[in-house]
Amino acid sequence: MQTSNRVLDDIARLANGMMGVAAGFRGEVEGMIKARLTAMLADANLVPREDFEVARAMAAKARDEQEALAAKVAALEARVAALEAVAPKS
């Protein structure tokens, strides 16, 4: 009986040791994968989210300004056309 308990204790210790090794291996693999992904992303010329949001806001502002200027140009063209219609042609 004592021999089977000793065998079971040895098996339990071996299993615990293997779990520790597996956990260490998992941590090491995760670290390697994370390092590789970080290097790949750095090489991909990706833009940080903050920079993207700033560029997006600048583009939206430029688009709004362009639309306002287009409306002003259209109004000025209409005024010129009206003045040309009223003015005598020489």
Z-matrix of the N, CA and C atoms (Angstrom, degrees):
N
C 1 1.436
C 2 1.517 1 110.97
N 3 1.342 2 114.49 1 -42.04
C 4 1.452 3 118.61 2 -179.39
C 5 1.524 4 110.73 3 -68.03
N 6 1.299 5 118.00 4 -31.22
C 7 1.446 6 121.67 5 179.06
C 8 1.519 7 110.45 6 -67.24
N 9 1.334 8 117.59 7 -40.95
C 10 1.460 9 119.54 8 179.88
C 11 1.523 10 110.36 9 -69.02
N 12 1.349 11 117.22 10 -34.25
C 13 1.467 12 119.72 11 175.54
C 14 1.523 13 110.20 12 -64.58
N 15 1.326 14 115.76 13 -41.06
C 16 1.464 15 119.79 14 -179.99
C 17 1.535 16 109.73 15 -64.80
N 18 1.327 17 117.66 16 -41.20
C 19 1.464 18 121.75 17 178.50
C 20 1.526 19 109.62 18 -63.84
N 21 1.325 20 116.67 19 -44.00
C 22 1.468 21 120.13 20 178.81
C 23 1.528 22 111.01 21 -64.01
N 24 1.332 23 116.59 22 -39.69
C 25 1.468 24 119.55 23 176.79
C 26 1.529 25 110.77 24 -63.24
N 27 1.328 26 116.50 25 -41.84
C 28 1.468 27 120.04 26 178.32
C 29 1.533 28 110.83 27 -63.27
N 30 1.317 29 116.43 28 -42.08
C 31 1.470 30 120.40 29 178.81
C 32 1.528 31 110.00 30 -64.25
N 33 1.328 32 117.38 31 -41.25
C 34 1.464 33 121.03 32 179.34
C 35 1.525 34 110.48 33 -64.05
N 36 1.344 35 116.74 34 -43.16
C 37 1.469 36 119.84 35 177.91
C 38 1.524 37 110.93 36 -63.38
N 39 1.319 38 116.34 37 -41.68
C 40 1.460 39 121.04 38 178.73
C 41 1.534 40 110.42 39 -63.12
N 42 1.326 41 116.80 40 -43.11
C 43 1.469 42 120.63 41 179.14
C 44 1.524 43 110.43 42 -64.36
N 45 1.329 44 117.01 43 -41.97
C 46 1.467 45 119.98 44 177.88
C 47 1.528 46 111.02 45 -63.03
N 48 1.308 47 116.09 46 -41.04
C 49 1.462 48 119.68 47 177.94
C 50 1.520 49 111.51 48 -63.96
N 51 1.320 50 116.26 49 -40.66
C 52 1.464 51 119.96 50 178.87
C 53 1.528 52 110.70 51 -65.97
N 54 1.316 53 117.30 52 -35.80
C 55 1.464 54 120.29 53 178.06
C 56 1.526 55 110.12 54 -65.45
N 57 1.325 56 116.24 55 -39.40
C 58 1.463 57 119.75 56 177.10
C 59 1.519 58 111.67 57 -63.82
N 60 1.323 59 115.83 58 -42.38
C 61 1.464 60 120.15 59 178.30
C 62 1.525 61 109.84 60 -64.42
N 63 1.325 62 116.73 61 -42.43
C 64 1.465 63 120.57 62 -179.85
C 65 1.528 64 110.54 63 -63.61
N 66 1.331 65 117.32 64 -40.88
C 67 1.463 66 120.35 65 178.78
C 68 1.524 67 110.47 66 -65.24
N 69 1.312 68 116.89 67 -41.53
C 70 1.460 69 120.34 68 177.47
C 71 1.516 70 111.66 69 -64.25
N 72 1.330 71 115.94 70 -41.79
C 73 1.461 72 120.75 71 178.38
C 74 1.523 73 110.37 72 -63.60
N 75 1.326 74 116.35 73 -41.36
C 76 1.467 75 120.70 74 178.94
C 77 1.525 76 110.51 75 -61.55
N 78 1.322 77 116.63 76 -45.36
C 79 1.462 78 120.09 77 178.58
C 80 1.515 79 112.01 78 -61.45
N 81 1.324 80 116.02 79 -39.73
C 82 1.467 81 120.05 80 179.90
C 83 1.530 82 111.07 81 -67.66
N 84 1.320 83 116.94 82 -42.28
C 85 1.467 84 120.86 83 178.67
C 86 1.524 85 110.13 84 -64.89
N 87 1.327 86 117.81 85 -43.25
C 88 1.467 87 120.78 86 177.68
C 89 1.523 88 110.95 87 -59.98
N 90 1.318 89 116.30 88 -41.46
C 91 1.463 90 120.21 89 178.23
C 92 1.518 91 112.10 90 -62.98
N 93 1.337 92 116.39 91 -42.33
C 94 1.467 93 119.86 92 179.22
C 95 1.528 94 111.04 93 -66.41
N 96 1.326 95 116.85 94 -41.91
C 97 1.468 96 120.14 95 179.38
C 98 1.516 97 110.29 96 -64.46
N 99 1.321 98 116.48 97 -43.47
C 100 1.466 99 120.19 98 179.71
C 101 1.529 100 110.73 99 -62.19
N 102 1.314 101 117.35 100 -43.09
C 103 1.463 102 120.86 101 179.13
C 104 1.526 103 110.68 102 -63.90
N 105 1.319 104 116.89 103 -41.23
C 106 1.473 105 120.65 104 -179.83
C 107 1.528 106 110.91 105 -66.62
N 108 1.328 107 116.83 106 -43.64
C 109 1.467 108 119.94 107 178.64
C 110 1.522 109 111.24 108 -64.47
N 111 1.322 110 116.80 109 -39.50
C 112 1.464 111 120.34 110 178.02
C 113 1.524 112 110.36 111 -61.92
N 114 1.318 113 116.42 112 -42.90
C 115 1.469 114 120.06 113 178.82
C 116 1.525 115 111.03 114 -65.59
N 117 1.323 116 117.75 115 -40.60
C 118 1.465 117 120.94 116 179.38
C 119 1.525 118 110.80 117 -65.17
N 120 1.316 119 116.88 118 -41.81
C 121 1.463 120 119.99 119 179.70
C 122 1.519 121 111.27 120 -67.90
N 123 1.318 122 116.92 121 -34.46
C 124 1.465 123 120.04 122 178.35
C 125 1.527 124 110.45 123 -66.77
N 126 1.320 125 116.89 124 -35.16
C 127 1.466 126 121.33 125 179.66
C 128 1.526 127 112.52 126 -78.12
N 129 1.325 128 118.09 127 -13.56
C 130 1.463 129 121.72 128 -173.77
C 131 1.526 130 112.94 129 -84.07
N 132 1.326 131 118.59 130 0.10
C 133 1.464 132 122.67 131 -179.56
C 134 1.525 133 111.91 132 55.58
N 135 1.315 134 117.16 133 42.54
C 136 1.458 135 121.19 134 177.15
C 137 1.518 136 109.70 135 -81.38
N 138 1.320 137 115.40 136 150.11
C 139 1.459 138 121.59 137 -178.54
C 140 1.528 139 108.39 138 -96.41
N 141 1.333 140 117.51 139 136.62
C 142 1.465 141 118.66 140 175.03
C 143 1.528 142 110.64 141 -61.55
N 144 1.304 143 116.71 142 149.49
C 145 1.467 144 122.43 143 -176.85
C 146 1.525 145 111.43 144 -55.90
N 147 1.332 146 117.26 145 -41.37
C 148 1.466 147 120.85 146 -178.22
C 149 1.528 148 110.54 147 -61.98
N 150 1.330 149 116.94 148 -43.99
C 151 1.465 150 120.76 149 178.81
C 152 1.527 151 110.88 150 -64.02
N 153 1.326 152 116.58 151 -38.60
C 154 1.457 153 120.67 152 178.22
C 155 1.521 154 110.74 153 -63.00
N 156 1.326 155 116.82 154 -43.64
C 157 1.466 156 120.29 155 -179.62
C 158 1.524 157 110.74 156 -64.59
N 159 1.328 158 117.69 157 -38.72
C 160 1.472 159 121.02 158 177.73
C 161 1.522 160 109.71 159 -63.51
N 162 1.333 161 117.38 160 -45.80
C 163 1.468 162 120.95 161 179.57
C 164 1.523 163 110.87 162 -64.06
N 165 1.323 164 116.72 163 -38.01
C 166 1.466 165 120.68 164 178.20
C 167 1.521 166 110.59 165 -63.26
N 168 1.327 167 117.14 166 -44.06
C 169 1.465 168 121.02 167 178.98
C 170 1.527 169 110.81 168 -63.90
N 171 1.333 170 116.48 169 -40.93
C 172 1.467 171 119.82 170 178.25
C 173 1.529 172 110.82 171 -63.28
N 174 1.317 173 117.34 172 -41.19
C 175 1.466 174 120.95 173 179.70
C 176 1.525 175 110.74 174 -65.96
N 177 1.326 176 117.21 175 -40.18
C 178 1.466 177 120.40 176 178.74
C 179 1.523 178 110.46 177 -64.57
N 180 1.329 179 116.61 178 -42.00
C 181 1.467 180 120.45 179 178.54
C 182 1.527 181 110.35 180 -64.02
N 183 1.325 182 117.27 181 -43.57
C 184 1.466 183 121.01 182 179.19
C 185 1.528 184 110.61 183 -62.97
N 186 1.331 185 116.95 184 -39.87
C 187 1.460 186 120.67 185 178.49
C 188 1.529 187 110.66 186 -64.14
N 189 1.333 188 117.55 187 -42.93
C 190 1.466 189 121.35 188 177.78
C 191 1.526 190 110.90 189 -62.11
N 192 1.334 191 116.15 190 -43.66
C 193 1.466 192 119.86 191 179.08
C 194 1.528 193 110.85 192 -64.67
N 195 1.324 194 117.15 193 -39.87
C 196 1.468 195 120.93 194 178.92
C 197 1.522 196 110.39 195 -64.08
N 198 1.318 197 117.97 196 -41.54
C 199 1.462 198 120.93 197 178.37
C 200 1.520 199 111.08 198 -64.48
N 201 1.337 200 117.29 199 -39.79
C 202 1.464 201 120.83 200 177.95
C 203 1.526 202 110.40 201 -64.77
N 204 1.322 203 116.81 202 -42.67
C 205 1.467 204 120.32 203 178.30
C 206 1.528 205 111.20 204 -65.43
N 207 1.314 206 117.73 205 -38.81
C 208 1.466 207 120.87 206 178.04
C 209 1.524 208 110.25 207 -62.88
N 210 1.329 209 117.26 208 -38.94
C 211 1.469 210 120.36 209 177.56
C 212 1.524 211 110.50 210 -65.76
N 213 1.333 212 117.57 211 -40.83
C 214 1.467 213 120.77 212 178.07
C 215 1.525 214 110.92 213 -63.74
N 216 1.331 215 117.17 214 -43.20
C 217 1.462 216 120.96 215 179.07
C 218 1.527 217 109.71 216 -62.17
N 219 1.319 218 117.75 217 -43.23
C 220 1.465 219 120.76 218 179.23
C 221 1.522 220 110.60 219 -62.04
N 222 1.339 221 117.15 220 -41.28
C 223 1.466 222 120.41 221 178.48
C 224 1.522 223 110.73 222 -64.91
N 225 1.323 224 117.08 223 -42.81
C 226 1.467 225 120.36 224 178.68
C 227 1.528 226 111.26 225 -64.93
N 228 1.324 227 117.55 226 -40.66
C 229 1.461 228 120.56 227 177.50
C 230 1.523 229 110.89 228 -62.73
N 231 1.321 230 116.44 229 -38.47
C 232 1.466 231 119.90 230 177.85
C 233 1.522 232 110.57 231 -65.16
N 234 1.341 233 116.43 232 -41.48
C 235 1.473 234 119.63 233 178.11
C 236 1.521 235 110.91 234 -63.79
N 237 1.317 236 117.61 235 -43.34
C 238 1.466 237 121.32 236 179.37
C 239 1.531 238 109.54 237 -62.15
N 240 1.324 239 116.79 238 -44.11
C 241 1.464 240 120.40 239 179.62
C 242 1.523 241 110.58 240 -62.01
N 243 1.337 242 116.77 241 -40.31
C 244 1.466 243 120.24 242 179.12
C 245 1.520 244 110.44 243 -66.12
N 246 1.328 245 116.79 244 -42.19
C 247 1.466 246 120.01 245 179.16
C 248 1.525 247 111.03 246 -66.06
N 249 1.311 248 117.01 247 -38.50
C 250 1.463 249 120.03 248 178.89
C 251 1.529 250 111.23 249 -67.48
N 252 1.314 251 116.61 250 -32.58
C 253 1.461 252 120.06 251 179.41
C 254 1.523 253 110.97 252 -70.19
N 255 1.339 254 117.21 253 -34.42
C 256 1.461 255 122.07 254 -178.25
C 257 1.517 256 111.04 255 -83.04
N 258 1.309 257 118.13 256 -36.54
C 259 1.472 258 121.96 257 -175.21
C 260 1.523 259 109.96 258 -70.61
N 261 1.344 260 115.81 259 140.39
C 262 1.467 261 118.31 260 177.52
C 263 1.526 262 110.12 261 -69.69
N 264 1.288 263 114.87 262 143.09
C 265 1.470 264 119.25 263 179.75
C 266 1.510 265 108.44 264 -89.22
N 267 1.285 266 115.92 265 138.68
C 268 1.463 267 118.81 266 -178.36
C 269 1.493 268 112.86 267 -102.43
